[in-house]
Protein backbone atom coordinates (compact mmCIF):
# COMPACT_ATOMS: atom_id res chain seq x y z
CA UNK A 1 0.00 0.00 0.00
CA UNK A 2 2.70 2.42 1.00
CA UNK A 3 4.87 1.40 -1.93
CA UNK A 4 1.96 1.92 -4.29
CA UNK A 5 1.36 5.44 -2.97
CA UNK A 6 5.06 6.28 -3.25
CA UNK A 7 5.18 5.07 -6.83
CA UNK A 8 2.08 7.04 -7.69
CA UNK A 9 3.57 10.16 -6.16
CA UNK A 10 6.83 9.66 -8.06
CA UNK A 11 4.94 9.18 -11.35
CA UNK A 12 2.94 12.33 -10.74
CA UNK A 13 6.08 14.31 -10.00
CA UNK A 14 7.73 12.96 -13.12
CA UNK A 15 4.80 13.97 -15.28
CA UNK A 16 4.66 17.38 -13.60
CA UNK A 17 8.44 17.93 -13.64
CA UNK A 18 8.35 20.69 -16.23
CA UNK A 19 5.72 22.61 -14.31
CA UNK A 20 7.58 22.09 -11.08
CA UNK A 21 10.84 23.29 -12.65
CA UNK A 22 9.11 26.34 -14.01
CA UNK A 23 7.58 27.04 -10.62
CA UNK A 24 11.01 26.66 -8.98
CA UNK A 25 12.64 29.00 -11.43
CA UNK A 26 9.85 31.50 -10.89
CA UNK A 27 10.28 31.25 -7.12
CA UNK A 28 14.02 31.78 -7.50
CA UNK A 29 13.42 34.76 -9.78
CA UNK A 30 11.05 36.30 -7.29
CA UNK A 31 13.46 35.59 -4.43
CA UNK A 32 16.51 37.00 -6.24
CA UNK A 33 16.31 40.49 -4.64
CA UNK A 34 16.08 38.93 -1.20
CA UNK A 35 19.02 36.66 -1.91
CA UNK A 36 21.02 39.58 -3.30
CA UNK A 37 20.14 41.70 -0.27
CA UNK A 38 21.21 38.86 2.04
CA UNK A 39 24.49 38.51 0.18
CA UNK A 40 25.10 42.27 0.37
CA UNK A 41 24.33 42.30 4.08
CA UNK A 42 26.60 39.29 4.67
CA UNK A 43 29.40 40.89 2.63
CA UNK A 44 29.00 44.16 4.53
CA UNK A 45 29.18 42.31 7.84
CA UNK A 46 32.29 40.47 6.73
CA UNK A 47 33.95 43.68 5.48
CA UNK A 48 32.98 45.54 8.65
CA UNK A 49 34.42 42.78 10.81
CA UNK A 50 37.59 42.77 8.74
CA UNK A 51 37.94 46.56 8.96
CA UNK A 52 37.40 46.43 12.72
CA UNK A 53 39.94 43.64 13.05
CA UNK A 54 42.50 45.59 11.01
CA UNK A 55 41.78 48.71 13.08
CA UNK A 56 42.19 46.80 16.34
CA UNK A 57 45.43 45.25 15.07
CA UNK A 58 46.73 48.69 14.07
CA UNK A 59 45.86 50.09 17.50
CA UNK A 60 47.59 47.14 19.17
CA UNK A 61 50.64 47.58 16.94
CA UNK A 62 50.81 51.31 17.69
CA UNK A 63 50.47 50.61 21.42
CA UNK A 64 53.21 47.97 21.28
CA UNK A 65 55.46 50.35 19.36
CA UNK A 66 54.77 53.11 21.89
CA UNK A 67 55.52 50.76 24.80
CA UNK A 68 58.68 49.60 23.07
CA UNK A 69 59.79 53.19 22.53
CA UNK A 70 59.00 54.02 26.15
CA UNK A 71 61.04 51.02 27.31
CA UNK A 72 63.93 52.06 25.07
CA UNK A 73 63.73 55.64 26.35
CA UNK A 74 63.65 54.38 29.94
CA UNK A 75 66.69 52.17 29.32
CA UNK A 76 68.51 55.02 27.55
CA UNK A 77 67.66 57.45 30.35
CA UNK A 78 68.84 54.94 32.94
CA UNK A 79 72.12 54.41 31.08
CA UNK A 80 72.65 58.16 30.73
CA UNK A 81 71.90 58.67 34.42
CA UNK A 82 74.27 55.84 35.35
CA UNK A 83 77.05 57.22 33.16
CA UNK A 84 76.46 60.71 34.52
CA UNK A 85 76.59 59.38 38.08
CA UNK A 86 79.85 57.58 37.32
CA UNK A 87 81.27 60.72 35.71
CA UNK A 88 80.21 62.83 38.68
CA UNK A 89 81.72 60.31 41.09
CA UNK A 90 84.96 60.18 39.10
CA UNK A 91 85.12 63.99 39.00
CA UNK A 92 84.49 64.20 42.74
CA UNK A 93 87.19 61.59 43.42
CA UNK A 94 89.67 63.38 41.13
CA UNK A 95 88.98 66.69 42.86
CA UNK A 96 89.38 65.09 46.31
CA UNK A 97 92.65 63.43 45.19
CA UNK A 98 94.10 66.77 44.08
CA UNK A 99 92.97 68.48 47.26
CA UNK A 100 94.58 65.75 49.38
CA UNK A 101 97.91 66.11 47.55
CA UNK A 102 97.68 69.91 47.78
CA UNK A 103 97.28 69.58 51.56
CA UNK A 104 100.39 67.36 51.68
CA UNK A 105 102.24 70.05 49.73
CA UNK A 106 101.00 72.70 52.16
CA UNK A 107 102.56 70.82 55.07
CA UNK A 108 105.78 69.68 53.41
CA UNK A 109 106.74 72.08 50.61
CA UNK A 110 104.72 75.26 50.83
CA UNK A 111 107.81 77.50 50.62
CA UNK A 112 109.88 75.27 48.34
CA UNK A 113 110.28 75.51 44.59
CA UNK A 114 107.70 74.09 42.19
CA UNK A 115 110.17 71.35 41.24
CA UNK A 116 110.39 70.33 44.90
CA UNK A 117 106.60 70.39 45.13
CA UNK A 118 106.35 68.19 42.07
CA UNK A 119 108.82 65.77 43.68
CA UNK A 120 106.54 65.50 46.71
CA UNK A 121 103.60 64.76 44.38
CA UNK A 122 105.58 62.00 42.69
CA UNK A 123 106.52 60.53 46.06
CA UNK A 124 102.80 60.30 46.89
CA UNK A 125 102.03 58.66 43.54
CA UNK A 126 104.99 56.26 43.88
CA UNK A 127 103.42 55.04 47.12
CA UNK A 128 100.06 54.58 45.41
CA UNK A 129 101.79 52.41 42.80
CA UNK A 130 103.74 50.46 45.44
CA UNK A 131 102.39 47.31 47.10
CA UNK A 132 103.78 48.61 50.41
CA UNK A 133 101.19 51.37 50.68
CA UNK A 134 97.46 51.89 50.08
CA UNK A 135 96.33 51.94 46.46
CA UNK A 136 94.51 55.27 46.46
CA UNK A 137 95.81 58.83 46.62
CA UNK A 138 93.58 59.89 49.49
CA UNK A 139 94.49 56.84 51.57
CA UNK A 140 98.23 57.44 51.02
CA UNK A 141 97.91 61.13 51.89
CA UNK A 142 95.91 60.49 55.06
CA UNK A 143 98.19 57.80 56.50
CA UNK A 144 99.19 58.90 60.01
CA UNK A 145 102.71 60.27 60.66
CA UNK A 146 103.78 60.06 57.02
CA UNK A 147 103.86 63.68 55.85
CA UNK A 148 105.24 66.50 57.92
CA UNK A 149 102.65 69.13 58.70
CA UNK A 150 99.82 67.33 56.92
CA UNK A 151 96.31 67.84 58.23
CA UNK A 152 92.94 67.36 56.60
CA UNK A 153 92.03 70.86 57.77
CA UNK A 154 94.88 72.45 55.82
CA UNK A 155 93.76 75.06 53.28
CA UNK A 156 93.80 74.22 49.59
CA UNK A 157 95.96 76.88 47.93
CA UNK A 158 95.38 77.41 44.23
CA UNK A 159 99.08 77.22 43.26
CA UNK A 160 99.53 73.93 45.15
CA UNK A 161 96.31 72.53 43.68
CA UNK A 162 97.62 73.43 40.20
CA UNK A 163 100.88 71.53 40.80
CA UNK A 164 98.96 68.52 42.14
CA UNK A 165 96.61 68.58 39.16
CA UNK A 166 99.50 68.81 36.69
CA UNK A 167 101.41 65.84 38.16
CA UNK A 168 98.35 63.62 38.76
CA UNK A 169 97.06 64.26 35.23
CA UNK A 170 100.43 63.25 33.75
CA UNK A 171 100.51 60.15 35.98
CA UNK A 172 97.01 59.05 35.01
CA UNK A 173 97.69 59.61 31.31
CA UNK A 174 100.93 57.61 31.45
CA UNK A 175 103.04 60.55 30.41
CA UNK A 176 106.62 61.45 31.30
CA UNK A 177 107.56 60.33 34.81
CA UNK A 178 109.96 62.82 36.36
CA UNK A 179 110.99 60.61 39.29
CA UNK A 180 111.65 56.89 39.48
CA UNK A 181 108.91 54.86 41.24
CA UNK A 182 111.59 53.55 43.63
CA UNK A 183 111.61 56.85 45.52
CA UNK A 184 109.10 56.14 48.27
CA UNK A 185 110.54 58.04 51.22
CA UNK A 186 110.80 61.76 51.86
CA UNK A 187 112.53 63.98 54.37
CA UNK A 188 112.23 67.71 54.72
CA UNK A 189 114.98 70.27 54.90
CA UNK A 190 114.58 74.02 55.16
CA UNK A 191 115.88 74.60 51.64
CA UNK A 192 115.27 71.23 49.98
CA UNK A 193 113.12 68.12 49.70
CA UNK A 194 115.10 64.88 49.90
CA UNK A 195 113.77 61.66 48.36
CA UNK A 196 115.25 58.25 49.13
CA UNK A 197 114.74 54.73 47.84
CA UNK A 198 114.98 53.17 51.33
CA UNK A 199 113.58 54.20 54.69
CA UNK A 200 116.98 54.08 56.39
CA UNK A 201 119.97 55.14 54.38
CA UNK A 202 122.36 52.33 53.38
CA UNK A 203 125.11 51.83 50.85
CA UNK A 204 122.46 50.93 48.26
CA UNK A 205 120.21 53.90 48.95
CA UNK A 206 119.64 56.36 46.13
CA UNK A 207 119.08 59.94 47.24
CA UNK A 208 117.57 62.78 45.26
CA UNK A 209 117.80 66.22 46.76
CA UNK A 210 115.62 68.90 45.16
CA UNK A 211 115.88 72.51 46.25
Buried (B, 14 or more C-beta within 10 A) or exposed (E): EEEEEEEEEEEEEEEEEEEEEEEEEEEEEEEEEEEEEEEEEEEEEEEEEEEEEEEEEEEEEEEEEEEEEEEEEEEEEEEEEEEEEEEEEEEEEBEBBBBBBBBBBBBBBEEBBEEBBBBBBBBBBBBBEBEEBBEBBBEBBBEEEBBEBBEEEBEBBEEBBBBBBBBBEBBEEEEEBBBEBEBBBBBBEEEBBBBBBBEEBEEEEEEBBBE
